[in-house]
Amino acid sequence: MKINYCLCGCGNQIIFKKHHRKYGIPKYISGHNSKVKLSGCAKLSKYENFSKGKNNPMFGKMHPNKGKKIPKISEKLKGKKQTKEHIEKRQESRKGWKHTEEAKKQQSKFIRKYFREHPEKHPNRNMNKISIPQRKLYDYLKQYYFVNIELEYPIKGKFQTYYLDIAIPSLKVNFEYDGEYWHRETKYSDEARDNELNKLGWLVIRINKNNVSQIDFIMGKLIKFLKMNNV
């Protein structure tokens, strides 16, 4: 990201904030634009202590609301219903408002970069959203076969981070539970994903409702394979 400096000449960096995405990055740090005309920002030190101590016009004065409990806006509106007119007015003001294609691309790029650097904050790491069959398979494998087993384990690929349904990091074994709804049209993308994980040294085993009953037979084959390869 490009570093932006205040154009007044003070040499301070303008810190990027969320609202700058919508309104643009300012040319000056707050308050510096008015001082450019007055002093060319060459004598900014003259104004540094303006709001400190006795120079502050509010020095020694008490705030009128000091000591009073000011109710929050949410508390004021608690229990009150919005009128139809208010709802329609809000909906009308938002009608037709859309992000530009460029803004969408920038937002998507930023999100991908953020989750790649912080995989633990990805929505996939929310254990409350795991499907019931996946959870049952995880509990069964942990109880009868492997203790060191993890759900939604993040692995950084070449272009993206993959979240493995059930992973045994020490053995580099990945169990993927393919539900009918989410995997009915993902055959080619699943194959590409498996190929990349294989290149990273991971063994991928796909489980679905047709072969989940044969999990003990599959585990027997897996254990034999691991012994043959001295894993």
C-alpha positions as CSV (number, residue, x, y, z in Angstrom):
1,M,0.0,0.0,0.0
2,K,1.3,3.5,-0.9
3,I,2.4,5.6,2.0
4,N,0.8,9.1,2.0
5,Y,2.3,12.1,3.8
6,C,0.7,15.3,4.8
7,L,1.1,17.9,2.0
8,C,1.7,20.8,4.5
9,G,5.3,19.7,4.8
10,C,5.3,18.6,8.4
11,G,6.6,15.1,7.3
12,N,3.9,13.2,9.2
13,Q,2.3,10.1,7.7
14,I,-1.4,10.0,7.0
15,I,-2.8,6.9,8.8
16,F,-5.2,5.0,6.5
17,K,-8.7,4.5,8.0
18,K,-11.7,2.5,6.9
19,H,-13.8,5.5,5.7
20,H,-10.9,6.5,3.3
21,R,-12.0,3.6,1.1
22,K,-15.3,5.5,0.4
23,Y,-14.3,9.2,0.6
24,G,-10.6,8.9,-0.5
25,I,-7.4,9.6,1.4
26,P,-7.1,13.2,2.6
27,K,-4.2,15.5,1.6
28,Y,-3.7,16.9,5.0
29,I,-3.7,15.6,8.6
30,S,-6.7,17.0,10.5
31,G,-6.1,20.7,11.4
32,H,-3.0,21.1,9.2
33,N,-4.8,22.5,6.1
34,S,-5.9,25.7,7.9
35,K,-2.4,26.3,9.2
36,V,-0.9,26.1,5.8
37,K,-2.4,29.4,4.8
38,L,-1.5,31.1,8.1
39,S,2.1,30.1,8.4
40,G,3.0,27.8,5.5
41,C,3.3,25.1,8.2
42,A,6.9,26.4,8.8
43,K,5.8,27.7,12.2
44,L,3.5,24.9,13.3
45,S,5.3,24.7,16.7
46,K,3.6,28.0,17.5
47,Y,0.3,26.3,17.7
48,E,1.4,23.1,19.5
49,N,0.4,24.3,23.0
50,F,-2.7,26.1,22.0
51,S,-5.2,23.6,23.5
52,K,-3.1,22.8,26.6
53,G,-3.6,24.2,30.1
54,K,-4.8,27.8,30.5
55,N,-4.6,28.4,26.8
56,N,-7.6,26.1,26.4
57,P,-10.9,28.2,26.5
58,M,-12.6,25.4,28.5
59,F,-9.8,25.4,31.2
60,G,-11.4,25.3,34.7
61,K,-15.0,24.9,33.4
62,M,-17.1,21.8,34.3
63,H,-18.9,19.9,31.6
64,P,-22.7,20.3,32.0
65,N,-23.3,16.6,31.8
66,K,-20.5,15.6,34.2
67,G,-21.7,13.0,36.7
68,K,-25.0,12.4,34.8
69,K,-25.8,9.1,33.2
70,I,-26.5,9.8,29.6
71,P,-28.7,7.0,28.1
72,K,-27.4,5.4,24.9
73,I,-29.3,5.7,21.6
74,S,-30.1,2.0,21.8
75,E,-31.6,2.4,25.3
76,K,-33.7,5.4,24.1
77,L,-35.1,3.3,21.2
78,K,-35.5,0.1,23.3
79,G,-39.0,-1.2,23.0
80,K,-40.0,1.3,20.3
81,K,-41.0,0.1,16.8
82,Q,-40.0,1.8,13.6
83,T,-42.8,3.3,11.6
84,K,-43.5,2.1,8.1
85,E,-42.7,5.6,6.8
86,H,-39.3,5.5,8.4
87,I,-38.5,2.0,7.1
88,E,-39.7,2.9,3.5
89,K,-37.6,6.2,3.6
90,R,-34.5,4.2,4.6
91,Q,-35.1,1.6,2.0
92,E,-35.6,4.3,-0.7
93,S,-32.4,6.0,0.2
94,R,-30.4,2.8,-0.3
95,K,-32.2,1.8,-3.5
96,G,-29.8,1.4,-6.5
97,W,-26.7,1.9,-4.3
98,K,-24.0,-0.6,-5.3
99,H,-20.2,-1.0,-5.0
100,T,-18.3,-0.4,-8.2
101,E,-16.5,-3.3,-9.8
102,E,-13.1,-1.8,-8.8
103,A,-14.2,-1.4,-5.2
104,K,-15.4,-5.0,-5.1
105,K,-12.1,-6.3,-6.5
106,Q,-10.1,-4.2,-3.9
107,Q,-12.3,-5.4,-1.1
108,S,-12.0,-9.0,-2.2
109,K,-8.2,-8.7,-2.5
110,F,-8.0,-7.1,1.0
111,I,-10.1,-9.8,2.6
112,R,-8.1,-12.7,1.0
113,K,-4.8,-11.1,2.1
114,Y,-6.2,-10.6,5.6
115,F,-7.4,-14.2,6.1
116,R,-4.2,-15.5,4.5
117,E,-2.2,-13.7,7.2
118,H,-4.7,-14.5,10.0
119,P,-6.2,-17.9,9.2
120,E,-7.4,-18.3,12.8
121,K,-9.9,-15.5,12.2
122,H,-11.5,-17.1,9.1
123,P,-15.3,-17.9,9.4
124,N,-14.3,-21.6,8.7
125,R,-12.6,-21.7,12.1
126,N,-16.0,-21.1,13.8
127,M,-16.6,-24.5,15.2
128,N,-20.3,-23.8,15.7
129,K,-20.9,-24.0,11.9
130,I,-19.5,-27.5,11.4
131,S,-22.0,-30.0,9.9
132,I,-23.4,-32.8,12.1
133,P,-21.9,-35.7,10.0
134,Q,-18.5,-34.1,10.1
135,R,-18.7,-33.6,13.8
136,K,-19.7,-37.3,14.3
137,L,-16.9,-38.5,12.1
138,Y,-14.4,-36.4,14.0
139,D,-15.6,-37.7,17.4
140,Y,-15.5,-41.3,16.2
141,L,-11.9,-41.0,14.8
142,K,-10.7,-39.2,18.0
143,Q,-12.3,-41.8,20.3
144,Y,-11.1,-45.0,18.5
145,Y,-8.0,-44.1,16.4
146,F,-6.3,-40.7,16.8
147,V,-6.0,-38.3,19.7
148,N,-4.1,-35.5,18.0
149,I,-6.7,-34.7,15.4
150,E,-8.1,-31.2,14.5
151,L,-11.1,-29.7,12.8
152,E,-10.9,-27.1,10.1
153,Y,-7.1,-27.1,10.1
154,P,-5.6,-24.3,7.9
155,I,-3.0,-25.1,5.3
156,K,-1.4,-22.4,3.1
157,G,-1.4,-23.4,-0.6
158,K,0.2,-21.6,-3.5
159,F,-2.6,-19.1,-4.1
160,Q,-5.0,-19.6,-1.2
161,T,-5.5,-21.1,2.3
162,Y,-7.3,-24.5,2.5
163,Y,-9.3,-25.5,5.6
164,L,-9.2,-29.3,6.1
165,D,-12.4,-30.8,7.5
166,I,-10.5,-33.3,9.7
167,A,-6.7,-33.3,9.9
168,I,-4.0,-35.3,11.6
169,P,-1.1,-32.8,11.2
170,S,1.6,-35.3,12.6
171,L,0.7,-37.8,9.8
172,K,-0.4,-35.3,7.2
173,V,-3.7,-37.2,6.7
174,N,-6.8,-35.3,5.7
175,F,-10.4,-36.6,6.0
176,E,-13.0,-34.6,3.9
177,Y,-16.7,-35.3,4.5
178,D,-18.5,-34.6,1.2
179,G,-22.2,-33.7,1.9
180,E,-24.7,-33.9,-0.9
181,Y,-25.6,-30.2,-0.8
182,W,-22.2,-28.5,-0.8
183,H,-20.3,-31.0,-3.0
184,R,-22.9,-31.8,-5.7
185,E,-21.3,-29.5,-8.3
186,T,-17.7,-29.2,-7.0
187,K,-16.1,-32.3,-8.5
188,Y,-13.4,-30.5,-10.5
189,S,-12.6,-28.0,-7.9
190,D,-12.3,-30.8,-5.3
191,E,-9.9,-32.7,-7.6
192,A,-7.7,-29.6,-8.1
193,R,-7.7,-29.0,-4.3
194,D,-6.7,-32.6,-3.6
195,N,-3.9,-32.4,-6.2
196,E,-2.4,-29.3,-4.6
197,L,-2.6,-30.9,-1.1
198,N,-0.9,-34.0,-2.5
199,K,1.9,-31.9,-3.7
200,L,2.3,-30.4,-0.2
201,G,2.6,-34.0,1.1
202,W,-1.0,-34.5,2.4
203,L,-3.0,-37.7,1.9
204,V,-6.7,-36.9,1.2
205,I,-9.4,-39.4,2.1
206,R,-12.9,-38.4,1.0
207,I,-15.9,-39.7,3.0
208,N,-19.5,-39.5,2.1
209,K,-22.8,-41.0,3.1
210,N,-22.2,-44.1,0.9
211,N,-18.9,-45.1,2.5
212,V,-19.1,-43.7,6.0
213,S,-20.4,-47.0,7.3
214,Q,-17.1,-48.7,6.0
215,I,-14.9,-46.3,8.0
216,D,-13.3,-49.1,10.0
217,F,-12.3,-50.9,6.8
218,I,-10.9,-47.6,5.4
219,M,-9.0,-47.0,8.6
220,G,-7.5,-50.6,8.4
221,K,-6.2,-49.9,4.9
222,L,-4.8,-46.5,6.0
223,I,-2.9,-48.0,9.0
224,K,-1.4,-50.6,6.7
225,F,-0.4,-47.9,4.2
226,L,1.2,-45.8,6.9
227,K,3.2,-48.9,8.3
228,M,4.4,-49.8,4.8
229,N,5.7,-46.2,4.4
230,N,7.2,-46.2,7.9
231,V,5.1,-43.2,9.0
